[in-house]
Amino acid sequence: MTQSLRIPITNVYAKGDFTMPVKLGSEEIPLQLILDTGSSTLAIHPLNYQPHQDTSLTPSSYAQDVTYGIGGWTGPVVYSDLHFEDENETKTVKQVPMALATVAQPHAFAEADGFFGLAYHNLNKAFDLSGYFKEHNTQPAVTWPWPFSLRPNHQAIQDFKKFLWKYPEQDITPCFTYLEQHSITKNKFAFYTRRSSIHFATDDASLISLKNDPLNQGWFILGGGEEQTDLFDGDFQNVEVLHDVYYNTHLFGIQLEGGNFIEAPPLDQKDEHLYFTNSIMDTGASVLLLAHDLYQQLLASFDTLNPEFKSIIQSVPPFEGEETGIPANNINLKDWPDLHFFFQAPNGSKTQLTCKPEHYWQINAPHFEQASLKIWNQLPEWPNQSIIGLPLFNGYFTVFDRSVSSSGILKFAIAKNP
């Protein structure tokens, strides 16, 4: 069993989400992959990586089709070699299952090269097209090279998914699960981050200066966590993971410091068979997406504490595909209250985690001397489930420990400043 790898990560390629450097294939092409606990697929955009040059690539008869909040893609399932490295060690994993996002909506990966999904196998569905190839007398009966012609837009990708559902479905082993099952790493990983928006220290910051800004950096601990004692203070607080689909959690409610407790609504019964709980923990979300009723009650609580709070929040332009901000001098962080979240602990009690104003208001984002609000209302097509993203993680060193049960627990300790 390998020791844990402490891998440097950055948020500059994925608009606030964090990416991990890896190398792929026989040519060891360097890539940046989004670390996403809200999905399970290892998906590679074949732009910087050229699959036809990879002598390690093995094709299959499977295809995948995945849509995210910001876009979607479809393409073949293949196998190739993946190389992880930190300052001390390189770990090569042979013939890892992955998907090539051959047809992708614009900006589906921001400026990153793909997704490294860290959730469970249920979110990593693929479809065996052996029957299709037999019907059409196609040889070789594999999905790479990609035999279909599709437009890279939402409707075409959605329609292709309907076509795929005609064929046998098979869950693909997620890459992290593959690493654990082959005793390459322990069944846990951890995050240390400080931002959920890119920090712009000047109005003309270059890519190099953004990458060198400590606020835009972090650590991903592959196969460990608790041993990284320089990254956290004090004891861990635990949150129970209730299902091995997403990192499903139960949110009792939220409370502004000085305000009343706001109970989180239960998940609608009609959605329980797919979404299971009223909240999930998602490192692939750069915001806190609150269920609609919870969001409205939070606005009312801000208004009760100080009517200016609500008016400032409502001055933030609505999200239309790009992060927006307001003048940073409108925000005095010292005036804003802490936002407390109360989750179910493994023993059934409440675990309190706190999102501080500097994490739900990100200063110098999305531009220098602007402020970006990281609390959003429920997405139009999403159930009344809160998606707890990076702003809560930014104050903590967080261990996703999947070794203690079938679904695991989350461990939160106060993050140290470097």
C-alpha positions as CSV (number, residue, x, y, z in Angstrom):
1,M,0.0,0.0,0.0
2,T,1.5,3.3,-1.0
3,Q,1.9,6.3,1.2
4,S,-0.4,9.2,0.6
5,L,0.5,11.6,-2.2
6,R,0.4,15.3,-1.4
7,I,-0.5,16.9,-4.7
8,P,-0.5,20.7,-5.3
9,I,-3.8,22.0,-6.8
10,T,-4.9,25.3,-8.2
11,N,-8.2,27.1,-9.0
12,V,-7.0,29.1,-12.0
13,Y,-8.0,26.7,-14.8
14,A,-11.6,25.9,-13.7
15,K,-13.0,29.3,-12.6
16,G,-12.7,28.6,-8.9
17,D,-12.9,24.9,-8.9
18,F,-9.6,23.1,-8.1
19,T,-7.6,21.1,-10.6
20,M,-5.0,18.4,-10.0
21,P,-2.0,17.9,-12.3
22,V,-1.6,14.4,-13.8
23,K,0.2,12.9,-16.8
24,L,-1.6,10.6,-19.2
25,G,-0.7,7.9,-21.6
26,S,2.5,6.6,-23.2
27,E,3.5,10.2,-24.0
28,E,2.9,11.3,-20.4
29,I,0.9,14.4,-21.5
30,P,0.5,16.9,-18.6
31,L,-3.2,17.6,-17.9
32,Q,-5.2,19.6,-15.3
33,L,-8.3,17.7,-14.0
34,I,-11.1,19.2,-11.9
35,L,-11.5,17.4,-8.5
36,D,-15.2,16.8,-8.3
37,T,-16.9,14.9,-5.5
38,G,-20.2,15.6,-7.3
39,S,-19.4,13.2,-10.2
40,S,-17.7,9.9,-10.7
41,T,-16.2,9.9,-14.2
42,L,-12.6,10.3,-15.2
43,A,-13.3,12.4,-18.3
44,I,-10.6,13.7,-20.6
45,H,-11.1,16.4,-23.2
46,P,-9.0,15.3,-26.2
47,L,-7.4,18.7,-26.9
48,N,-4.0,18.8,-25.2
49,Y,-4.1,15.0,-25.0
50,Q,-4.0,13.3,-28.5
51,P,-5.4,9.8,-28.0
52,H,-4.2,8.6,-31.5
53,Q,-0.6,9.1,-30.3
54,D,-1.1,7.1,-27.1
55,T,0.3,3.6,-27.6
56,S,-1.0,2.7,-24.1
57,L,-4.6,3.3,-25.2
58,T,-7.0,0.3,-25.3
59,P,-10.5,0.9,-26.8
60,S,-13.7,-0.7,-25.6
61,S,-17.3,-1.1,-26.9
62,Y,-18.6,1.4,-24.3
63,A,-19.7,5.0,-24.5
64,Q,-20.7,7.6,-21.9
65,D,-22.8,10.7,-22.0
66,V,-22.7,13.1,-19.0
67,T,-24.2,16.5,-18.3
68,Y,-23.1,18.9,-15.6
69,G,-24.5,22.2,-14.4
70,I,-22.4,24.1,-16.9
71,G,-22.5,21.7,-19.9
72,G,-22.1,18.2,-21.0
73,W,-20.2,15.8,-23.3
74,T,-20.3,12.3,-24.8
75,G,-17.6,10.0,-26.1
76,P,-15.9,6.6,-25.9
77,V,-14.7,4.7,-22.8
78,V,-11.0,3.7,-23.2
79,Y,-8.2,2.5,-21.0
80,S,-4.8,4.0,-20.6
81,D,-2.0,4.7,-18.1
82,L,-2.3,7.6,-15.6
83,H,0.6,9.1,-13.7
84,F,0.3,10.9,-10.3
85,E,3.1,12.7,-8.7
86,D,4.0,14.9,-5.7
87,E,7.4,16.3,-4.7
88,N,8.7,12.9,-3.6
89,E,7.0,10.1,-5.6
90,T,5.5,9.3,-9.0
91,K,2.8,6.6,-9.0
92,T,1.8,5.1,-12.4
93,V,-1.5,3.2,-12.7
94,K,-1.9,1.0,-15.7
95,Q,-5.0,0.7,-17.8
96,V,-7.3,3.0,-15.9
97,P,-10.9,3.3,-17.3
98,M,-11.7,6.8,-18.6
99,A,-13.9,8.5,-21.0
100,L,-12.8,10.8,-23.9
101,A,-15.1,13.8,-24.2
102,T,-15.0,13.7,-27.9
103,V,-18.1,15.8,-28.3
104,A,-18.4,18.5,-25.6
105,Q,-20.4,21.7,-25.1
106,P,-18.3,24.8,-25.1
107,H,-16.8,25.6,-21.7
108,A,-17.9,22.2,-20.2
109,F,-14.4,22.0,-18.7
110,A,-13.6,25.7,-18.4
111,E,-9.8,25.9,-19.1
112,A,-9.2,22.5,-17.5
113,D,-8.5,19.2,-19.4
114,G,-11.3,17.1,-17.8
115,F,-12.9,15.9,-14.6
116,F,-11.5,13.6,-12.0
117,G,-14.8,12.4,-10.4
118,L,-14.4,11.3,-6.8
119,A,-17.9,10.0,-6.1
120,Y,-19.2,6.4,-6.3
121,H,-19.9,4.0,-9.2
122,N,-23.6,4.8,-9.4
123,L,-22.8,8.1,-11.2
124,N,-20.5,6.5,-13.7
125,K,-22.8,4.8,-16.1
126,A,-21.7,3.6,-19.6
127,F,-23.5,1.8,-22.3
128,D,-22.3,-1.3,-24.2
129,L,-22.7,-0.7,-28.0
130,S,-21.7,-4.2,-29.0
131,G,-25.2,-4.8,-30.2
132,Y,-25.2,-1.7,-32.3
133,F,-22.0,-2.6,-34.0
134,K,-23.3,-6.1,-34.7
135,E,-26.5,-4.7,-36.2
136,H,-24.5,-2.4,-38.5
137,N,-21.7,-4.9,-39.2
138,T,-19.1,-2.5,-37.8
139,Q,-15.5,-3.6,-37.4
140,P,-13.7,-3.2,-35.1
141,A,-16.6,-3.1,-32.7
142,V,-15.2,-0.4,-30.5
143,T,-16.1,3.2,-29.8
144,W,-12.6,4.6,-30.4
145,P,-12.1,6.0,-32.9
146,W,-15.5,7.7,-32.3
147,P,-17.9,6.4,-35.0
148,F,-20.7,9.0,-34.5
149,S,-21.2,12.5,-35.9
150,L,-22.8,14.9,-33.4
151,R,-23.0,18.6,-32.9
152,P,-21.4,19.8,-29.7
153,N,-24.6,21.3,-28.2
154,H,-26.9,20.5,-25.3
155,Q,-29.8,19.1,-27.4
156,A,-27.6,16.8,-29.5
157,I,-25.9,15.4,-26.4
158,Q,-29.2,14.9,-24.6
159,D,-30.7,13.1,-27.7
160,F,-27.6,10.9,-27.9
161,K,-28.1,9.9,-24.3
162,K,-31.6,8.7,-25.2
163,F,-30.1,6.6,-28.0
164,L,-27.6,5.1,-25.6
165,W,-30.3,4.0,-23.1
166,K,-31.5,1.5,-25.8
167,Y,-28.3,-0.6,-25.1
168,P,-27.1,-2.4,-21.9
169,E,-26.0,-0.2,-19.1
170,Q,-22.8,-0.9,-17.1
171,D,-21.3,1.1,-14.2
172,I,-17.7,1.8,-14.9
173,T,-15.3,1.7,-11.9
174,P,-14.4,5.3,-11.0
175,C,-10.7,6.0,-11.0
176,F,-10.4,6.6,-7.3
177,T,-12.3,3.3,-6.5
178,Y,-10.0,1.6,-9.0
179,L,-6.9,2.9,-7.1
180,E,-8.3,1.6,-3.8
181,Q,-9.4,-1.8,-5.2
182,H,-6.0,-2.4,-6.6
183,S,-4.3,-1.5,-3.3
184,I,-2.6,1.5,-4.9
185,T,-4.0,4.0,-2.3
186,K,-6.0,3.9,0.9
187,N,-9.7,4.5,0.7
188,K,-9.6,8.2,1.6
189,F,-8.6,11.6,0.3
190,A,-8.5,15.1,1.6
191,F,-8.7,18.8,0.5
192,Y,-7.0,22.0,1.7
193,T,-8.3,25.1,-0.1
194,R,-8.6,28.8,0.7
195,R,-10.8,30.2,-2.1
196,S,-13.8,29.3,-4.4
197,S,-13.1,32.1,-6.8
198,I,-9.8,33.0,-8.5
199,H,-8.1,35.8,-6.5
200,F,-7.0,38.7,-8.6
201,A,-4.4,40.7,-6.7
202,T,-4.1,43.3,-9.5
203,D,-6.3,44.3,-12.4
204,D,-3.7,43.0,-14.9
205,A,-2.8,39.7,-13.3
206,S,-1.1,37.2,-15.6
207,L,-1.7,33.5,-15.6
208,I,1.7,33.0,-13.9
209,S,0.9,35.5,-11.2
210,L,-2.5,33.9,-10.6
211,K,-1.0,30.5,-10.3
212,N,1.7,31.8,-7.9
213,D,-0.9,33.6,-5.7
214,P,-1.1,31.5,-2.4
215,L,-4.9,32.1,-2.2
216,N,-5.3,30.3,-5.5
217,Q,-3.4,27.2,-4.4
218,G,-4.2,24.2,-2.3
219,W,-3.4,20.6,-1.6
220,F,-5.1,17.3,-2.6
221,I,-4.1,14.4,-0.4
222,L,-4.5,11.2,-2.4
223,G,-4.9,8.2,0.0
224,G,-4.6,10.1,3.3
225,G,-5.5,13.1,5.3
226,E,-5.1,13.0,9.1
227,E,-1.3,12.7,8.9
228,Q,-1.0,16.2,7.3
229,T,-0.9,17.9,10.7
230,D,0.7,21.1,9.3
231,L,-2.6,21.9,7.4
232,F,-5.1,21.9,10.3
233,D,-5.6,22.7,14.0
234,G,-7.5,20.9,16.7
235,D,-9.8,17.9,16.5
236,F,-12.0,16.8,13.6
237,Q,-15.8,17.2,13.5
238,N,-17.6,14.4,11.7
239,V,-20.5,14.4,9.3
240,E,-22.2,11.2,8.2
241,V,-22.4,10.2,4.6
242,L,-25.8,8.6,4.2
243,H,-25.6,7.1,0.7
244,D,-22.8,6.0,-1.7
245,V,-24.1,7.9,-4.7
246,Y,-23.1,11.5,-4.2
247,Y,-21.6,12.4,-0.8
248,N,-25.1,12.5,0.5
249,T,-25.6,14.3,3.9
250,H,-28.6,15.4,6.0
251,L,-28.7,19.1,6.6
252,F,-30.8,20.0,9.7
253,G,-30.6,23.7,9.0
254,I,-28.6,26.9,8.9
255,Q,-28.3,30.0,11.1
256,L,-26.7,33.4,10.8
257,E,-24.7,34.5,13.8
258,G,-27.2,36.5,15.9
259,G,-30.2,35.2,13.9
260,N,-32.8,32.4,14.3
261,F,-32.3,28.8,13.3
262,I,-33.7,28.0,9.9
263,E,-34.8,24.4,9.3
264,A,-33.8,22.9,6.0
265,P,-36.7,21.4,4.1
266,P,-36.8,17.7,3.5
267,L,-36.2,16.4,0.0
268,D,-39.4,16.0,-2.0
269,Q,-40.6,12.4,-1.8
270,K,-40.8,12.1,-5.6
271,D,-37.0,12.8,-5.8
272,E,-35.9,10.4,-3.0
273,H,-35.2,7.5,-5.3
274,L,-32.6,9.5,-7.3
275,Y,-31.2,12.1,-4.9
276,F,-31.7,10.4,-1.5
277,T,-31.0,13.3,1.0
278,N,-31.6,17.0,1.3
279,S,-27.9,17.9,0.8
280,I,-24.7,16.8,-0.9
281,M,-21.1,17.8,-0.4
282,D,-19.6,18.8,-3.8
283,T,-16.1,20.1,-4.3
284,G,-17.0,20.6,-8.0
285,A,-19.3,23.4,-7.0
286,S,-17.7,26.8,-6.4
287,V,-20.8,28.1,-4.6
288,L,-23.4,27.2,-1.9
289,L,-26.6,26.3,-3.7
290,L,-29.4,26.4,-1.2
291,A,-32.8,24.8,-1.7
292,H,-35.3,27.5,-2.7
293,D,-37.2,27.8,0.6
294,L,-33.9,27.7,2.6
295,Y,-32.5,30.5,0.4
296,Q,-35.5,32.7,0.8
297,Q,-35.5,32.3,4.6
298,L,-31.8,33.1,4.7
299,L,-32.5,36.3,2.8
300,A,-35.2,37.2,5.3
301,S,-32.7,36.5,8.2
302,F,-30.1,38.8,6.6
303,D,-32.8,41.4,6.3
304,T,-33.8,41.1,10.0
305,L,-30.2,41.5,11.1
306,N,-29.6,44.5,8.8
307,P,-31.8,45.5,5.9
308,E,-28.6,46.7,4.0
309,F,-27.5,43.0,3.8
310,K,-30.5,41.9,1.8
311,S,-30.3,44.9,-0.5
312,I,-26.6,44.3,-1.2
313,I,-27.3,40.6,-1.9
314,Q,-30.1,41.5,-4.3
315,S,-27.8,44.0,-6.2
316,V,-25.7,41.1,-7.4
317,P,-26.5,40.4,-11.1
318,P,-28.1,37.0,-11.8
319,F,-25.8,34.2,-13.0
320,E,-25.9,33.8,-16.7
321,G,-23.0,31.5,-17.4
322,E,-20.2,33.8,-16.1
323,E,-19.3,34.8,-12.6
324,T,-20.2,38.5,-11.8
325,G,-19.3,40.8,-9.0
326,I,-20.1,44.1,-7.4
327,P,-17.7,46.8,-6.2
328,A,-15.7,45.4,-3.3
329,N,-15.9,48.7,-1.3
330,N,-19.7,47.9,-0.9
331,I,-18.7,45.0,1.4
332,N,-17.2,45.4,4.8
333,L,-16.6,41.8,5.8
334,K,-16.4,42.7,9.5
335,D,-20.1,43.7,9.4
336,W,-21.3,40.5,8.0
337,P,-22.3,37.5,10.2
338,D,-20.9,34.0,10.2
339,L,-23.2,31.4,8.5
340,H,-23.5,28.2,10.4
341,F,-24.5,24.8,8.9
342,F,-25.8,21.9,11.0
343,F,-25.3,18.4,9.6
344,Q,-26.1,15.0,10.9
345,A,-23.1,13.4,12.7
346,P,-22.5,9.6,12.6
347,N,-24.2,9.3,16.1
348,G,-27.2,11.2,14.9
349,S,-26.4,14.4,16.7
350,K,-25.7,17.8,15.1
351,T,-22.3,18.8,13.7
352,Q,-21.9,22.6,13.3
353,L,-19.7,23.9,10.5
354,T,-19.2,27.6,9.8
355,C,-18.8,29.5,6.6
356,K,-17.2,32.9,7.3
357,P,-18.0,36.1,5.5
358,E,-14.7,36.0,3.6
359,H,-15.7,32.7,2.2
360,Y,-19.3,33.5,1.1
361,W,-18.1,36.9,-0.1
362,Q,-15.0,36.4,-2.2
363,I,-13.1,39.7,-2.5
364,N,-11.1,40.5,-5.7
365,A,-13.3,38.2,-7.7
366,P,-14.1,37.8,-10.5
367,H,-11.9,40.9,-11.1
368,F,-9.7,43.1,-9.0
369,E,-11.6,45.2,-6.4
370,Q,-14.8,43.3,-7.0
371,A,-16.7,41.0,-4.7
372,S,-18.4,37.8,-5.7
373,L,-21.3,36.3,-3.7
374,K,-21.1,32.6,-3.3
375,I,-24.6,31.9,-2.0
376,W,-27.0,31.0,-4.7
377,N,-30.7,30.0,-5.0
378,Q,-31.6,26.5,-6.1
379,L,-31.0,25.7,-9.8
380,P,-34.2,25.7,-11.9
381,E,-34.1,22.0,-12.9
382,W,-32.6,20.7,-9.6
383,P,-34.7,19.2,-6.8
384,N,-35.0,21.0,-3.4
385,Q,-31.6,19.6,-2.4
386,S,-28.8,22.0,-1.2
387,I,-25.4,21.6,-2.9
388,I,-22.7,22.4,-0.4
389,G,-19.7,23.6,-2.4
390,L,-16.2,25.0,-1.8
391,P,-17.1,28.1,0.2
392,L,-17.8,25.8,3.3
393,F,-14.7,23.7,2.6
394,N,-12.4,26.8,2.3
395,G,-12.3,27.2,6.1
396,Y,-11.5,23.6,6.8
397,F,-9.1,20.8,6.1
398,T,-11.6,18.1,5.0
399,V,-11.0,14.3,4.9
400,F,-13.3,12.1,2.8
401,D,-12.9,8.9,4.7
402,R,-14.6,6.0,2.8
403,S,-12.9,3.3,4.8
404,V,-15.2,3.4,7.9
405,S,-18.4,2.2,6.2
406,S,-19.9,1.5,2.7
407,S,-20.5,5.3,2.3
408,G,-18.0,6.8,4.7
409,I,-17.8,9.9,6.8
410,L,-16.5,13.5,6.3
411,K,-14.0,14.9,8.8
412,F,-13.6,18.6,9.2
413,A,-10.8,20.4,11.1
414,I,-10.0,24.1,11.1
415,A,-7.6,24.9,8.3
416,K,-4.3,26.5,9.2
417,N,-3.1,29.6,7.4
418,P,0.1,28.8,5.6
